Amino acid sequence: MTEIGLILGYTKCRISQIHKKAIIKLKAMLAKKLRPDDLPGIQFPRRTPGAKPGRMQPLQVAKMN
């Protein structure tokens, strides 16, 4: 993150914020495209009643034995 920040001219903290936002968007896009059958063992996020638009619960991965 530090090296990316130096190249782009941002702080490590800002790069981390951008990364986190990108991951959230990617998870939301995947949740819209994939069906529960596509990835067994993963619970897809649901919108929380009263939550801000775009906010979703994180993906939960089931432990496989």
N, C-alpha and C positions, 0 to 999 in steps of 0.2 A: 504494500500500500504506500509505503514511503517513497519508493522509486517511481511509482505511477504518479504520485503527487508532485514530485520534483519535475518530471517530464511535462505534465499538464499545467503546472503552476498553481496547484491547489495544496492545501494542507492534508496531512494523513487523515485527520478527522473528517474533512469534507469528502475525501475519496471513500471513506467508510460509509458515510451517509448515502452517497450516490450508489454504492454497491448494494446496500441494504434495500434501497428503493427498487433497484433493478430486480433483486431476488423476489421481492414481494409481487412485482408486476408479472414476473415469469411464472410464479406459482399460481397466480390468478388466471393467467392465460392457459396454463396447462389444465387447471381445474375445469375450465370451460370446454376444452377440447377433448379431454379424456373421459372415458366411462369408468366406473368402479371396476369393471372386469379387466380393464387394460393393465392395471397394476395391483395385483392381489396383495393384501396386507397393508394397504394404505387407505386411511380414511380421508376422504376429500373434505375440504373446508366448507363450512356453511356460513351464510351471512348471519350475524348476530342481530336479533331484533333491536332496533334503535341505534345500531352502529352507524358510523359515518360511511358514506358511499366509498367503495374501494377497500374498506377494511374487512378482512376475512380472518377466520381462525387459521392458525398454522396447520400444515399437513401433519398428520400423526402417523408414524410408522409402527406397525405392529411388530413385536418381537417374534422372530422365527426360531424355533428350536430345531 
